[in-house]
Amino acid sequence: MKKYIVLALAVVLVLSIALTGCAPQTTNLILATGGTSGTYYPFGGAMAQIFNSKVEGMNVTAQATGASVENLKLIGKKEAELAIVQNDMTDYAYNGLEAFKDGKIENVRAVATLYPEVIQIVATANSGINNLQDIKGKKFSVGAPGSGVEANARQILDVMGMTYNDFSANYLSFSESADSLKDNHIDGFLFTSGIPNAAIQDTATTSDLKFISVPDDVIKQLTTKYPFFTEFTIPAGTYKGQTAAVKTVAVKATLVVGSEVSEKVVYDLTKALFENQPELASGHAKGKELNLQDAVQGISVPFHPGAEKYFFAACFLVLIVIILNIPMFSRFIISNGKTGEIVYIDDIDNAKEFVVSFKHSVNRTLVNEFIKIQENEFIVYKTTFYSYGAGMPEINAGSKQKVTINNGLVQIENIDLKLKNFTYLVGTYADHTL
């Protein structure tokens, strides 16, 4: 009997060890966000809650930081695995520009864009600032030194022919800018943030504010020179005392990850993020703006393989989205040797037809666009690409387009997209110019 008891205990011990060894191990990740008075910090907290509750064995901690620039440097030093950053700052980091001239952050990988980050220009009612030119001679905050906000301020001033020498530049964070404006130490500030911004909301409850629009000609110059900007309108009533809509520009808040994080982990996080969007929206209002259709727009750095895998699994490819919206058919994401690669383009100086061939930025498949030149118009009439089993869109009833599939090669004919000009632009969608 003793022998059997010992044997039984031994079996229990072995099973216990085996089961312990099979238990899922905890994955601990730091999510770098932003200042506590901005949008990144609470939104990052809402994302972390989704990750931790929906992904088995996941422990993501949202950490307050100095936002985009610091976050990207934390990714580079592997002191944070995840980060929320502006899409323009990600491009600078990967390519060693702006605040990253001292060293590229080559291990940064994109997961998805999250929501628009809006340039918001605010002044006190008695400041005498009624337009951007009125900033001259005033005390104005352009954001924390080296921040994404500060870079955006310089870009706007650049297209206006202005510099920091034209006014008294204050380099303040969101909360510092708001406090300084309340105390009449500055006349106004520029924020790049989701709307509504908590610091502006708080300031509007105690101070009479003016919300300054960006002129149409400045918007056009900005979006041409800096293609990561898009036109945006802040709806009337977003803030107390803001009775009219405000025209401005925006960039994209983006979730990035270090390349060293495993494909499975990033796949699980991406899946949890998009498949629990309603819960994310209940945790933070910006979650309402998360959607698959915009998830890869404005990205100019490589995607993490785990994110790519999810987009494939969700049958969401940039190509497919564009095909479903035929009027935007030619607007593929390409970037010479970055997220995509132009393989071949005809000499078109004297041509009546030409072909552009490129590797797609997300799925790396070869895409060919066939284009005719006719009466000073470019006409995209056919495209071919490999579907890799990602599925095919349905062509609307009555469409003249003809779709054939042969051993995975998809050919779409009779597109008849007429363009005056077009661009294959690095890392974003754009009006077409060649």
SVG drawing of the C-alpha trace seen along z (x, -y; Angstrom):
<svg xmlns="http://www.w3.org/2000/svg" viewBox="-26 -93 50 95">
<polyline fill="none" stroke="black" stroke-width="0.4" points="0.0,0.0 2.8,-2.4 4.4,-1.7 1.2,-2.7 0.8,-5.8 4.3,-6.9 3.7,-6.1 0.5,-8.1 2.2,-11.1 5.0,-10.9 2.5,-11.0 0.7,-14.0 4.1,-15.7 5.0,-15.0 1.6,-16.2 1.9,-19.4 5.3,-20.2 4.1,-19.5 1.0,-21.6 3.1,-24.4 5.4,-24.3 2.5,-24.5 1.0,-27.5 1.0,-30.7 3.9,-33.0 3.2,-36.6 4.4,-39.1 5.3,-42.4 5.3,-45.4 5.7,-49.1 3.4,-51.4 5.0,-54.9 2.2,-57.5 2.5,-61.2 1.8,-63.9 -1.1,-63.3 -2.9,-66.4 -2.8,-65.2 -4.7,-62.6 -2.0,-59.9 -1.9,-59.0 -5.6,-58.3 -6.0,-56.7 -2.9,-54.5 -4.5,-53.5 -7.7,-52.4 -5.6,-50.4 -3.6,-48.8 -6.8,-47.7 -8.0,-46.1 -4.7,-44.3 -4.6,-43.0 -8.2,-41.8 -8.3,-40.3 -4.9,-38.8 -4.0,-35.8 -0.9,-36.4 -0.5,-40.0 0.6,-42.8 0.9,-46.1 1.7,-49.2 0.8,-52.7 3.6,-55.0 3.5,-58.8 6.2,-60.4 7.2,-63.5 5.3,-62.0 6.5,-61.3 10.2,-62.2 10.9,-60.6 8.7,-57.6 10.6,-56.9 13.9,-57.2 12.6,-54.8 11.8,-52.3 15.3,-52.8 16.9,-52.1 14.5,-49.2 13.2,-50.8 9.7,-50.6 8.2,-48.0 5.1,-50.0 4.5,-53.7 1.9,-56.2 3.6,-58.7 2.8,-61.2 3.2,-59.6 5.5,-62.5 7.8,-61.9 8.0,-58.2 9.2,-59.1 11.8,-61.5 13.0,-58.9 13.3,-56.1 15.2,-58.4 17.3,-60.3 15.7,-63.8 14.6,-66.7 15.0,-65.7 16.7,-62.4 19.6,-63.8 22.0,-62.3 20.8,-58.8 18.1,-56.9 15.6,-54.7 15.7,-51.8 14.0,-49.2 10.6,-51.1 7.8,-49.3 4.2,-50.5 1.2,-48.7 -1.6,-51.0 -2.8,-54.6 -5.3,-55.4 -6.9,-58.8 -6.2,-62.3 -4.1,-64.7 -5.2,-68.2 -3.2,-71.4 -5.1,-73.7 -4.1,-77.3 -5.5,-79.1 -5.2,-82.7 -6.7,-84.8 -9.6,-87.0 -7.7,-90.2 -4.4,-89.1 -5.0,-90.9 -4.3,-87.6 -7.0,-87.1 -5.0,-85.2 -1.6,-83.5 0.2,-86.7 -0.9,-88.4 1.4,-86.1 4.2,-88.5 5.5,-90.4 3.4,-88.2 4.4,-85.7 3.4,-82.4 4.1,-78.7 5.2,-76.4 5.4,-73.2 8.0,-71.4 11.6,-71.6 12.1,-69.0 8.5,-67.7 6.3,-66.8 4.2,-69.9 7.3,-72.1 8.2,-70.5 4.6,-71.2 4.9,-74.8 8.1,-75.3 6.6,-73.7 3.6,-76.1 5.8,-79.1 8.1,-77.9 5.3,-78.0 4.2,-81.4 7.7,-82.8 8.0,-83.3 10.6,-82.2 10.8,-82.2 12.6,-85.6 9.2,-87.1 7.8,-86.6 8.7,-85.6 8.7,-81.8 8.0,-79.8 8.8,-76.1 6.1,-74.7 4.2,-71.4 0.4,-71.2 -0.1,-71.8 2.5,-74.5 1.0,-76.3 -2.5,-76.2 -1.3,-77.4 0.8,-80.2 -2.1,-81.4 -4.4,-81.4 -1.8,-83.6 -1.4,-85.9 2.3,-85.0 1.6,-84.1 -0.8,-85.3 -1.5,-82.0 -0.2,-78.5 -0.2,-75.8 -1.1,-72.2 -1.0,-69.0 -3.5,-66.7 -6.7,-64.8 -9.9,-66.8 -11.2,-67.8 -7.9,-68.4 -8.3,-68.2 -5.9,-71.2 -7.8,-73.4 -11.2,-72.3 -9.9,-73.2 -8.6,-76.6 -11.8,-77.4 -13.8,-77.1 -11.8,-79.9 -10.6,-82.1 -12.2,-83.6 -10.4,-82.0 -10.1,-82.6 -9.6,-79.6 -7.4,-80.6 -8.0,-79.1 -5.3,-78.2 -5.8,-80.0 -6.6,-78.0 -3.4,-79.0 -1.3,-77.9 -3.2,-74.6 -2.5,-74.0 1.2,-74.8 1.5,-72.6 -0.2,-69.5 2.0,-69.9 5.3,-70.4 4.6,-68.1 2.3,-65.3 1.7,-63.8 -0.6,-66.8 -4.2,-66.6 -6.9,-69.2 -9.2,-69.1 -12.1,-71.1 -12.7,-71.4 -16.5,-71.3 -18.2,-74.3 -18.9,-73.6 -15.9,-71.4 -14.8,-73.8 -16.7,-76.2 -17.0,-79.6 -16.1,-78.1 -19.1,-79.0 -17.7,-78.6 -15.9,-75.7 -12.2,-76.1 -10.2,-75.1 -6.8,-73.6 -4.6,-70.6 -3.9,-67.3 -1.4,-64.4 -2.0,-60.9 -1.6,-59.4 0.1,-56.0 0.8,-52.9 4.4,-51.6 6.4,-48.8 10.0,-47.7 11.0,-45.2 12.3,-42.8 8.8,-42.1 7.6,-38.8 5.2,-38.4 2.7,-36.5 2.6,-39.1 2.1,-42.0 -0.6,-39.9 -2.5,-39.3 -2.3,-43.0 -3.4,-44.2 -6.3,-41.7 -7.4,-42.7 -7.3,-46.4 -9.5,-46.2 -11.8,-43.4 -12.6,-45.2 -13.0,-48.7 -16.4,-49.4 -15.0,-48.6 -12.0,-50.8 -14.4,-53.6 -16.2,-53.3 -12.9,-53.6 -11.9,-56.7 -13.7,-58.9 -10.8,-58.7 -11.5,-54.9 -14.5,-55.8 -12.1,-57.0 -10.2,-53.8 -11.1,-51.9 -9.5,-49.3 -10.0,-51.4 -7.6,-54.1 -5.3,-51.8 -2.4,-51.9 -2.8,-55.4 0.0,-57.8 2.6,-55.2 6.0,-55.6 8.0,-53.1 7.9,-49.3 4.9,-47.5 5.7,-44.9 5.0,-41.4 2.5,-40.7 0.4,-43.7 0.7,-42.7 -0.5,-39.2 -3.6,-40.5 -4.5,-42.8 -4.1,-39.8 -6.3,-37.6 -8.9,-40.4 -8.9,-40.4 -7.8,-44.0 -5.2,-45.1 -4.6,-48.6 -5.0,-47.3 -8.4,-45.8 -9.6,-49.0 -8.5,-51.1 -10.1,-48.8 -13.4,-49.0 -13.1,-52.8 -12.3,-52.8 -12.1,-56.6 -8.9,-56.5 -7.6,-53.4 -4.0,-54.6 -3.3,-55.8 -1.0,-53.0 1.5,-53.4 5.0,-53.3 8.4,-54.3 11.7,-53.7 13.3,-51.0 11.3,-51.8 7.8,-50.3 7.6,-49.6 9.9,-49.7 9.4,-51.0 10.7,-48.3 10.3,-49.7 8.8,-52.8 8.9,-53.4 10.6,-56.5 7.4,-58.5 8.9,-61.6 7.6,-60.5 5.4,-57.6 1.6,-57.2 1.5,-54.3 3.6,-53.3 3.7,-50.9 4.7,-51.5 5.7,-48.4 6.2,-48.3 6.3,-46.1 3.3,-46.8 4.1,-48.4 2.1,-46.1 2.1,-42.7 5.3,-43.1 3.5,-41.6 4.3,-43.0 1.8,-45.4 1.7,-46.8 -0.3,-49.8 -1.0,-50.3 -1.5,-53.9 -2.3,-55.7 -1.6,-59.3 -4.5,-60.7 -5.4,-64.4 -3.3,-65.6 -4.8,-63.2 -3.4,-60.1 -5.8,-57.1 -5.3,-54.2 -6.9,-51.4 -5.6,-48.1 -3.8,-46.8 -2.4,-43.4 -1.3,-41.9 -1.1,-38.7 -3.9,-38.2 -2.1,-35.7 -5.5,-34.3 -6.6,-37.6 -9.9,-37.5 -11.3,-39.7 -13.7,-42.6 -17.1,-42.4 -17.4,-44.8 -20.5,-47.0 -23.4,-46.1 -23.2,-47.9 -19.5,-48.4 -17.5,-48.0 -14.6,-46.6 -13.5,-43.1 -11.8,-40.9 -9.9,-37.7 -7.9,-35.5 -5.4,-33.0 -3.2,-31.1 -3.5,-33.9 -2.7,-36.7 -5.6,-39.2 -6.1,-41.4 -8.6,-44.2 -9.4,-45.8 -11.6,-48.7 -10.8,-50.8 -10.9,-54.1 -9.6,-56.3 -8.8,-59.7 -6.3,-61.9 -4.7,-65.2 -1.6,-64.2 -0.6,-61.8 2.2,-61.0 3.7,-57.9 4.5,-59.5 6.6,-58.1 4.5,-56.5 1.1,-58.2 -1.8,-58.8 -1.6,-62.0 -3.1,-63.9 -1.4,-62.5 1.5,-64.3 4.1,-62.7"/>
</svg>
